[in-house]
């Protein structure tokens, strides 16, 4: 079972991948985790990536592809994976195809989490984080604190991260349209794309995804996402 998740920033790819991984017999592999783990372990690829990141530059495709290749060779991913954040462009998608071809396998499905752009802006720009504990997350619309500007858990001040401002979000969406969205068409031409509405609760979106997997003959360990913790 080899699946790629794609979708706009704010569509919930990371949340969905983590949620679905509880029901699938394959690991969730995210680009962010790949970078953090390679840097933590001090691998050659991790050191190279860190140099670019410290310089404020994008990590070259070759480094990202190398990390993904190494991760997919690990025992828990030999029978499949759920990719989140990779591939990020057509070059990476072609490289993934070649990696899988070399192993005698191929992708089974690309789940496209469909979300209107204005909803993506609302979701991201409305996020607020506790200054005292970044794990305490709120949203001005969907998960508002009881007292505006204050964390319900510890009383700390809430703030908006600089990369969550509306201006920054719209720039991210422009980059997505230019760089990342073409991979959806790349996979659509191969009839791998299944569109899933990203509107609704995490559980509702996950259930749509599980239905799509079952309809394509990709079964889960447990049939019902209601068995999973949100």
Backbone as CSV, one residue per row, in Angstrom:
resi,resn,N_x,N_y,N_z,CA_x,CA_y,CA_z,C_x,C_y,C_z
1,UNK,0.849,-1.189,0.000,0.000,0.000,0.000,0.887,1.242,0.000
2,UNK,0.952,1.908,-1.154,1.825,3.080,-1.297,0.975,4.267,-1.719
3,UNK,0.850,5.238,-0.800,-0.097,6.339,-0.972,0.615,7.674,-0.779
4,UNK,0.250,8.649,-1.601,0.741,10.021,-1.462,-0.446,10.926,-1.155
5,UNK,-0.278,11.826,-0.180,-1.292,12.835,0.115,-0.859,14.160,-0.488
6,UNK,-1.776,14.811,-1.203,-1.511,16.142,-1.745,-2.671,17.054,-1.374
7,UNK,-2.438,18.351,-1.480,-3.493,19.309,-1.161,-2.904,20.636,-0.747
8,UNK,-3.731,21.668,-0.749,-3.305,23.004,-0.372,-2.746,23.046,1.047
9,UNK,-1.867,24.015,1.337,-1.547,24.284,2.741,-2.842,24.560,3.488
10,UNK,-2.984,23.971,4.664,-4.206,24.144,5.424,-5.245,23.072,5.179
11,UNK,-4.993,22.198,4.191,-5.956,21.132,3.903,-5.916,20.031,4.954
12,UNK,-4.860,20.023,5.771,-4.778,19.028,6.845,-4.049,17.758,6.463
13,UNK,-3.083,17.845,5.551,-2.373,16.637,5.111,-1.673,15.938,6.268
14,UNK,-0.951,16.714,7.076,-0.240,16.102,8.194,-1.182,15.485,9.208
15,UNK,-2.255,16.197,9.529,-3.242,15.687,10.482,-3.899,14.421,9.949
16,UNK,-4.288,14.450,8.677,-4.929,13.282,8.077,-3.979,12.099,7.991
17,UNK,-2.737,12.360,7.618,-1.765,11.275,7.489,-1.552,10.588,8.835
18,UNK,-1.381,11.393,9.887,-1.180,10.819,11.219,-2.407,10.046,11.673
19,UNK,-3.577,10.565,11.371,-4.837,9.933,11.770,-5.043,8.623,11.009
20,UNK,-4.809,8.659,9.708,-5.004,7.464,8.884,-3.983,6.378,9.213
21,UNK,-2.774,6.803,9.565,-1.721,5.828,9.845,-2.099,4.896,10.994
22,UNK,-2.997,5.363,11.870,-3.459,4.497,12.953,-4.282,3.336,12.417
23,UNK,-4.842,3.499,11.242,-5.712,2.476,10.669,-5.076,1.719,9.521
24,UNK,-3.876,2.092,9.134,-3.226,1.468,7.993,-1.986,0.710,8.433
25,UNK,-1.670,-0.375,7.747,-0.511,-1.185,8.125,0.799,-0.651,7.564
26,UNK,0.873,0.660,7.349,2.079,1.284,6.789,2.386,2.559,7.568
27,UNK,3.639,3.007,7.580,4.004,4.194,8.351,3.673,5.500,7.635
28,UNK,3.486,6.541,8.428,3.330,7.911,7.936,4.732,8.506,7.807
29,UNK,5.081,8.962,6.615,6.395,9.557,6.369,6.189,10.997,5.912
30,UNK,6.666,11.953,6.706,6.521,13.364,6.348,7.891,13.975,6.087
31,UNK,7.926,14.966,5.203,9.177,15.644,4.890,9.757,16.299,6.134
32,UNK,8.902,16.950,6.925,9.383,17.604,8.135,10.060,16.632,9.075
33,UNK,9.460,15.457,9.266,10.059,14.441,10.128,11.387,13.949,9.557
34,UNK,11.450,13.794,8.225,12.693,13.359,7.594,13.822,14.338,7.887
35,UNK,13.551,15.628,7.719,14.565,16.642,7.983,14.997,16.605,9.448
36,UNK,14.014,16.624,10.353,14.342,16.667,11.782,15.138,15.442,12.214
37,UNK,14.754,14.250,11.736,15.433,13.029,12.158,16.846,12.960,11.598
38,UNK,17.025,13.345,10.347,18.372,13.330,9.770,19.281,14.349,10.445
39,UNK,18.739,15.518,10.775,19.539,16.516,11.480,19.869,16.029,12.886
40,UNK,18.894,15.424,13.566,19.125,14.915,14.921,20.195,13.833,14.939
41,UNK,20.144,12.951,13.938,21.104,11.854,13.882,22.462,12.281,13.324
42,UNK,22.514,13.479,12.756,23.773,13.963,12.209,24.207,13.239,10.951
43,UNK,23.244,12.779,10.152,23.606,12.108,8.904,24.202,13.112,7.929
44,UNK,24.887,12.613,6.908,25.468,13.503,5.912,24.391,14.339,5.242
45,UNK,23.262,13.697,4.895,22.159,14.440,4.281,21.580,15.464,5.251
46,UNK,21.525,15.102,6.525,21.023,16.029,7.536,21.926,17.238,7.679
47,UNK,23.231,17.032,7.663,24.166,18.155,7.765,24.054,19.069,6.547
48,UNK,23.906,18.459,5.381,23.764,19.256,4.166,22.475,20.076,4.210
49,UNK,21.392,19.428,4.617,20.109,20.128,4.687,20.168,21.288,5.670
50,UNK,20.805,21.060,6.814,20.874,22.091,7.839,21.635,23.320,7.350
51,UNK,22.664,23.111,6.545,23.416,24.235,6.005,22.527,25.134,5.147
52,UNK,21.712,24.512,4.309,20.807,25.296,3.468,19.743,25.985,4.310
53,UNK,19.223,25.281,5.305,18.174,25.847,6.138,18.701,27.029,6.957
54,UNK,19.911,26.913,7.478,20.496,28.020,8.246,20.729,29.241,7.372
55,UNK,20.986,29.003,6.089,21.211,30.099,5.155,19.900,30.671,4.618
56,UNK,18.760,30.091,5.077,17.470,30.557,4.622,17.151,30.144,3.205
57,UNK,17.779,29.074,2.739,17.580,28.608,1.376,16.765,27.317,1.368
58,UNK,16.138,27.043,0.233,15.410,25.795,0.078,16.382,24.626,0.026
59,UNK,15.996,23.532,0.645,16.818,22.319,0.581,16.704,21.745,-0.830
60,UNK,17.823,21.491,-1.509,17.771,20.963,-2.878,17.005,19.646,-2.972
61,UNK,16.386,19.440,-4.128,15.597,18.227,-4.341,16.406,16.966,-4.074
62,UNK,17.663,16.959,-4.496,18.479,15.744,-4.373,18.615,15.304,-2.921
63,UNK,18.721,16.275,-2.007,18.848,15.938,-0.589,17.536,15.356,-0.065
64,UNK,16.428,16.010,-0.399,15.114,15.514,0.031,14.858,14.117,-0.520
65,UNK,15.174,13.916,-1.789,14.982,12.604,-2.416,15.845,11.553,-1.735
66,UNK,17.078,11.915,-1.403,17.968,10.976,-0.721,17.427,10.560,0.632
67,UNK,16.881,11.514,1.379,16.287,11.196,2.683,15.081,10.276,2.515
68,UNK,14.244,10.589,1.523,13.056,9.763,1.290,13.456,8.347,0.893
69,UNK,14.464,8.232,0.038,14.928,6.912,-0.397,15.384,6.085,0.810
70,UNK,16.189,6.694,1.678,16.688,5.978,2.847,15.552,5.561,3.775
71,UNK,14.573,6.448,3.947,13.454,6.129,4.848,12.603,4.993,4.300
72,UNK,12.374,4.996,2.995,11.533,3.957,2.402,12.224,2.598,2.365
73,UNK,13.536,2.579,2.610,14.279,1.315,2.669,14.225,0.688,4.063
74,UNK,13.719,1.430,5.043,13.652,0.899,6.395,12.584,-0.196,6.476
75,UNK,12.788,-1.166,7.375,11.912,-2.353,7.411,10.427,-2.057,7.486
76,UNK,10.021,-1.051,8.271,8.589,-0.809,8.447,7.933,-0.227,7.201
77,UNK,8.750,0.248,6.232,8.181,0.863,5.023,8.335,-0.016,3.785
78,UNK,8.867,-1.215,3.953,9.103,-2.062,2.785,7.805,-2.492,2.116
79,UNK,6.736,-2.603,2.900,5.449,-3.009,2.330,4.548,-1.827,1.996
80,UNK,5.053,-0.605,2.186,4.259,0.552,1.834,4.461,1.720,2.766
81,UNK,3.760,2.807,2.476,3.923,4.041,3.238,2.783,4.992,2.911
82,UNK,2.679,6.031,3.730,1.754,7.132,3.503,2.615,8.393,3.486
83,UNK,2.842,8.956,2.292,3.745,10.091,2.130,3.012,11.415,2.286
84,UNK,3.587,12.301,3.081,2.998,13.619,3.357,4.094,14.675,3.173
85,UNK,3.962,15.521,2.142,4.961,16.553,1.886,6.021,16.152,0.880
86,UNK,5.980,14.938,0.433,6.882,14.436,-0.600,6.082,13.496,-1.500
87,UNK,6.153,13.704,-2.809,6.941,14.706,-3.532,6.299,16.084,-3.471
88,UNK,7.145,17.127,-3.612,6.684,18.512,-3.537,6.667,19.183,-4.905
89,UNK,7.244,18.554,-5.897,7.228,19.097,-7.254,7.335,17.941,-8.238
90,UNK,7.218,18.240,-9.521,7.197,17.183,-10.534,8.530,16.446,-10.582
91,UNK,9.628,17.162,-10.397,10.942,16.504,-10.400,11.005,15.438,-9.310
92,UNK,10.530,15.777,-8.113,10.517,14.801,-7.020,9.552,13.657,-7.311
93,UNK,8.425,13.968,-7.956,7.461,12.916,-8.304,8.085,11.927,-9.286
94,UNK,8.815,12.439,-10.260,9.492,11.557,-11.220,10.553,10.726,-10.524
95,UNK,11.264,11.346,-9.570,12.286,10.605,-8.830,11.654,9.500,-7.993
96,UNK,10.500,9.795,-7.378,9.798,8.771,-6.592,9.391,7.611,-7.488
97,UNK,8.880,7.921,-8.656,8.509,6.864,-9.602,9.696,5.955,-9.893
98,UNK,10.859,6.576,-10.097,12.044,5.791,-10.432,12.499,4.948,-9.247
99,UNK,12.434,5.517,-8.042,12.799,4.763,-6.839,11.926,3.523,-6.703
100,UNK,10.619,3.702,-6.905,9.695,2.577,-6.778,9.902,1.572,-7.912
101,UNK,10.142,2.067,-9.101,10.381,1.180,-10.243,11.612,0.323,-10.004
102,UNK,12.643,0.920,-9.432,13.867,0.165,-9.131,13.596,-0.966,-8.151
103,UNK,12.586,-0.766,-7.291,12.226,-1.798,-6.309,11.121,-2.717,-6.824
104,UNK,10.698,-2.498,-8.061,9.665,-3.350,-8.644,8.276,-3.064,-8.133
105,UNK,8.035,-1.828,-7.667,6.722,-1.455,-7.146,6.255,-0.163,-7.809
106,UNK,5.111,0.345,-7.371,4.589,1.609,-7.883,3.572,2.150,-6.893
107,UNK,3.170,3.402,-7.094,2.148,3.996,-6.237,0.798,3.329,-6.473
108,UNK,0.015,3.247,-5.402,-1.343,2.715,-5.506,-2.366,3.820,-5.656
109,UNK,-2.138,4.961,-4.978,-3.139,6.017,-4.980,-2.524,7.340,-4.555
110,UNK,-3.102,8.428,-5.077,-2.776,9.775,-4.625,-4.070,10.395,-4.106
111,UNK,-4.125,10.640,-2.808,-5.297,11.251,-2.197,-5.143,12.767,-2.247
112,UNK,-6.034,13.420,-2.962,-6.003,14.872,-3.097,-7.037,15.474,-2.161
113,UNK,-6.565,16.127,-1.093,-7.465,16.766,-0.129,-7.874,18.123,-0.684
114,UNK,-9.100,18.219,-1.146,-9.574,19.401,-1.861,-10.159,20.413,-0.882
115,UNK,-9.642,21.643,-0.964,-10.080,22.705,-0.062,-10.102,24.034,-0.821
116,UNK,-11.185,24.815,-0.714,-11.189,26.136,-1.337,-10.069,27.008,-0.771
117,UNK,-9.461,27.843,-1.619,-8.332,28.653,-1.172,-8.702,29.582,-0.019
118,UNK,-9.869,30.181,-0.057,-10.244,31.098,1.017,-10.406,30.370,2.350
119,UNK,-10.840,29.106,2.294,-10.925,28.318,3.525,-9.529,28.011,4.047
120,UNK,-8.585,27.774,3.134,-7.198,27.545,3.552,-6.652,28.774,4.265
121,UNK,-6.942,29.963,3.731,-6.493,31.207,4.370,-7.113,31.333,5.753
122,UNK,-8.416,31.072,5.852,-9.108,31.169,7.140,-8.519,30.205,8.160
123,UNK,-8.275,28.978,7.736,-7.742,27.971,8.661,-6.371,28.365,9.200
124,UNK,-5.477,28.785,8.315,-4.104,29.051,8.738,-3.985,30.386,9.456
125,UNK,-4.587,31.445,8.892,-4.460,32.777,9.481,-5.168,32.882,10.830
126,UNK,-6.079,31.960,11.107,-6.794,31.993,12.380,-6.115,31.235,13.504
127,UNK,-4.990,30.590,13.213,-4.294,29.820,14.251,-3.685,30.744,15.304
128,UNK,-3.737,30.298,16.561,-3.086,31.002,17.651,-2.370,29.982,18.528
129,UNK,-1.185,30.350,18.993,-0.330,29.442,19.752,-0.012,30.057,21.109
130,UNK,0.046,29.223,22.131,0.385,29.693,23.476,1.887,29.982,23.559
131,UNK,2.247,31.153,24.092,3.662,31.499,24.222,4.371,30.622,25.251
132,UNK,3.629,30.118,26.227,4.241,29.324,27.288,4.374,27.850,26.921
133,UNK,3.498,27.374,26.033,3.539,25.967,25.625,2.981,25.866,24.207
134,UNK,3.875,25.645,23.233,3.460,25.652,21.821,2.549,24.491,21.468
135,UNK,2.387,23.511,22.373,1.466,22.401,22.097,0.013,22.807,22.347
136,UNK,-0.189,23.969,22.975,-1.542,24.474,23.233,-1.951,25.335,22.034
137,UNK,-2.809,24.789,21.191,-3.191,25.446,19.949,-4.667,25.827,19.954
138,UNK,-4.955,26.986,19.367,-6.328,27.466,19.294,-6.580,28.051,17.905
139,UNK,-7.854,28.358,17.642,-8.229,28.978,16.380,-9.319,29.997,16.668
140,UNK,-9.191,31.177,16.087,-10.132,32.251,16.414,-11.554,31.918,15.995
141,UNK,-11.715,31.010,15.030,-13.053,30.641,14.553,-13.474,29.257,15.015
142,UNK,-12.594,28.271,14.837,-12.972,26.876,15.040,-12.664,26.332,16.432
143,UNK,-11.763,26.989,17.157,-11.415,26.511,18.499,-10.988,27.701,19.337
144,UNK,-11.903,28.650,19.481,-11.579,29.907,20.156,-11.367,29.688,21.659
145,UNK,-10.402,30.404,22.255,-10.210,30.303,23.712,-11.382,30.938,24.439
146,UNK,-11.601,30.526,25.673,-12.719,31.078,26.442,-12.549,32.571,26.659
147,UNK,-11.290,32.988,26.882,-10.991,34.413,27.023,-10.061,34.820,25.890
148,UNK,-10.481,35.740,25.035,-9.673,36.110,23.871,-8.225,36.447,24.241
149,UNK,-7.291,35.837,23.510,-5.881,36.139,23.698,-5.192,35.365,24.797
150,UNK,-5.947,34.509,25.528,-5.351,33.764,26.639,-5.586,32.263,26.473
151,UNK,-4.566,31.487,26.821,-4.639,30.035,26.713,-5.581,29.460,27.769
152,UNK,-6.487,28.594,27.349,-7.424,27.952,28.277,-6.711,27.021,29.245
153,UNK,-5.560,26.478,28.829,-4.884,25.457,29.624,-4.031,26.060,30.732
154,UNK,-3.193,27.053,30.370,-2.241,27.586,31.357,-2.338,29.090,31.561
155,UNK,-3.190,29.759,30.791,-3.341,31.199,30.955,-2.304,32.025,30.236
156,UNK,-1.425,31.387,29.474,-0.399,32.110,28.739,-0.984,32.935,27.610
157,UNK,-0.211,33.910,27.148,-0.656,34.748,26.037,-0.625,33.954,24.734
158,UNK,-1.632,34.182,23.908,-1.679,33.552,22.596,-1.124,34.509,21.550
159,UNK,-0.445,33.947,20.555,0.109,34.789,19.498,-0.059,34.100,18.145
160,UNK,0.091,34.887,17.091,0.028,34.374,15.731,1.452,34.243,15.199
161,UNK,1.827,33.042,14.749,3.166,32.851,14.195,3.332,33.690,12.935
162,UNK,4.558,34.123,12.687,4.790,35.026,11.565,4.436,34.398,10.226
163,UNK,4.569,33.064,10.132,4.254,32.399,8.863,2.774,32.033,8.752
164,UNK,1.975,32.483,9.737,0.534,32.235,9.693,-0.259,33.499,9.363
165,UNK,0.410,34.619,9.103,-0.323,35.833,8.759,-0.985,35.663,7.396
166,UNK,-2.060,36.417,7.166,-2.782,36.274,5.903,-1.876,36.559,4.707
167,UNK,-1.026,37.587,4.814,-0.130,37.920,3.705,0.804,36.752,3.384
168,UNK,1.367,36.157,4.435,2.285,35.036,4.229,1.556,33.824,3.669
169,UNK,0.361,33.567,4.171,-0.413,32.421,3.694,-0.715,32.558,2.201
170,UNK,-1.104,33.754,1.781,-1.418,33.952,0.361,-0.174,33.769,-0.514
171,UNK,0.977,34.152,-0.009,2.215,33.926,-0.751,2.513,32.434,-0.840
172,UNK,2.251,31.698,0.260,2.457,30.251,0.255,1.537,29.577,-0.754
173,UNK,0.320,30.074,-0.851,-0.625,29.501,-1.807,-0.180,29.779,-3.242
174,UNK,0.411,30.958,-3.481,0.929,31.268,-4.812,2.061,30.318,-5.180
175,UNK,2.948,30.054,-4.215,4.055,29.119,-4.454,3.510,27.723,-4.719
176,UNK,2.500,27.341,-3.953,1.885,26.022,-4.154,1.328,25.894,-5.567
177,UNK,0.599,26.911,-6.009,0.011,26.872,-7.348,1.081,26.723,-8.422
178,UNK,2.206,27.390,-8.212,3.253,27.401,-9.226,4.125,26.141,-9.188
179,UNK,4.444,25.679,-7.990,5.446,24.619,-7.846,4.841,23.250,-7.567
180,UNK,3.868,23.206,-6.654,3.391,21.913,-6.156,2.144,21.402,-6.862
181,UNK,1.213,22.275,-7.191,-0.047,21.802,-7.788,0.149,21.019,-9.085
182,UNK,1.194,21.287,-9.891,1.368,20.487,-11.115,1.527,18.987,-10.871
183,UNK,1.936,18.583,-9.660,2.090,17.141,-9.443,0.731,16.442,-9.427
184,UNK,-0.326,17.189,-9.060,-1.655,16.582,-9.093,-2.024,16.207,-10.521
185,UNK,-1.746,17.104,-11.456,-2.027,16.811,-12.863,-1.117,15.692,-13.369
186,UNK,0.127,15.692,-12.898,1.075,14.636,-13.259,0.501,13.262,-12.890
187,UNK,-0.043,13.155,-11.700,-0.609,11.880,-11.252,-1.996,11.642,-11.841
188,UNK,-2.718,12.716,-12.125,-4.048,12.557,-12.703,-3.969,11.896,-14.082
189,UNK,-2.944,12.238,-14.844,-2.766,11.645,-16.165,-2.539,10.142,-16.082
190,UNK,-2.077,9.690,-14.918,-1.859,8.254,-14.705,-3.028,7.609,-13.966
191,UNK,-4.100,8.408,-13.782,-5.334,7.915,-13.160,-5.104,7.400,-11.738
192,UNK,-4.254,8.099,-11.004,-3.976,7.715,-9.623,-4.692,8.596,-8.607
193,UNK,-5.198,9.746,-9.058,-5.736,10.736,-8.127,-7.183,10.438,-7.740
194,UNK,-7.436,10.470,-6.442,-8.795,10.388,-5.903,-9.007,11.630,-5.053
195,UNK,-10.001,12.430,-5.412,-10.272,13.659,-4.682,-11.129,13.394,-3.450
196,UNK,-10.726,14.016,-2.345,-11.438,13.901,-1.085,-11.702,15.308,-0.566
197,UNK,-12.936,15.628,-0.238,-13.224,16.932,0.334,-12.552,17.053,1.699
198,UNK,-11.803,18.139,1.893,-11.117,18.377,3.160,-11.954,19.228,4.110
199,UNK,-13.209,19.486,3.749,-14.104,20.235,4.627,-14.709,19.298,5.659
200,UNK,-14.887,19.792,6.867,-15.467,18.968,7.918,-14.455,18.627,8.984
201,UNK,-14.850,17.773,9.912,-13.966,17.387,11.018,-12.886,16.437,10.531
202,UNK,-11.856,16.265,11.360,-10.771,15.334,11.037,-11.334,13.933,10.799
203,UNK,-12.251,13.504,11.674,-12.821,12.162,11.550,-13.639,12.018,10.274
204,UNK,-14.387,13.063,9.908,-15.207,12.995,8.695,-14.341,12.874,7.451
205,UNK,-13.270,13.669,7.394,-12.367,13.619,6.243,-11.655,12.271,6.191
206,UNK,-11.246,11.776,7.354,-10.567,10.482,7.406,-11.484,9.357,6.936
207,UNK,-12.753,9.425,7.308,-13.692,8.388,6.886,-13.872,8.405,5.376
208,UNK,-13.914,9.588,4.771,-13.990,9.668,3.304,-12.764,9.006,2.673
209,UNK,-11.615,9.249,3.267,-10.386,8.658,2.743,-10.419,7.137,2.863
210,UNK,-10.896,6.640,4.006,-10.948,5.195,4.210,-11.918,4.542,3.237
211,UNK,-13.035,5.218,2.955,-13.992,4.700,1.971,-13.317,4.597,0.611
212,UNK,-12.555,5.633,0.240,-11.856,5.613,-1.048,-10.848,4.477,-1.115
213,UNK,-10.144,4.242,-0.018,-9.170,3.138,0.012,-9.865,1.796,-0.174
214,UNK,-10.978,1.619,0.531,-11.687,0.345,0.423,-12.240,0.144,-0.982
215,UNK,-12.736,1.233,-1.591,-13.293,1.122,-2.933,-12.227,0.764,-3.973
216,UNK,-10.969,1.070,-3.655,-9.873,0.749,-4.568,-9.122,-0.511,-4.140
217,UNK,-9.729,-1.268,-3.232,-9.134,-2.537,-2.841,-7.978,-2.421,-1.883
218,UNK,-7.779,-1.234,-1.277,-6.703,-1.028,-0.306,-7.329,-1.046,1.072
219,UNK,-7.180,-2.156,1.773,-7.895,-2.352,3.025,-7.048,-1.926,4.206
220,UNK,-7.714,-1.564,5.298,-7.058,-1.138,6.518,-7.076,-2.263,7.544
221,UNK,-6.244,-2.082,8.589,-6.240,-3.067,9.677,-7.583,-3.090,10.383
222,UNK,-8.163,-1.909,10.536,-9.462,-1.789,11.180,-10.366,-1.081,10.207
223,UNK,-11.582,-1.527,10.131,-12.483,-1.038,9.104,-13.036,0.358,9.373
224,UNK,-13.065,0.763,10.642,-13.801,1.976,10.975,-12.885,2.977,11.639
225,UNK,-12.762,4.176,11.069,-11.914,5.196,11.672,-12.447,5.667,13.016
226,UNK,-13.652,5.309,13.363,-14.149,5.707,14.684,-13.407,4.987,15.790
227,UNK,-12.653,3.926,15.442,-11.834,3.244,16.437,-10.619,4.065,16.824
228,UNK,-10.282,5.088,15.993,-9.089,5.884,16.228,-9.398,7.057,17.145
229,UNK,-8.406,7.488,17.898,-8.548,8.701,18.686,-8.343,9.888,17.763
230,UNK,-9.150,10.946,17.884,-8.966,12.119,17.026,-7.698,12.864,17.408
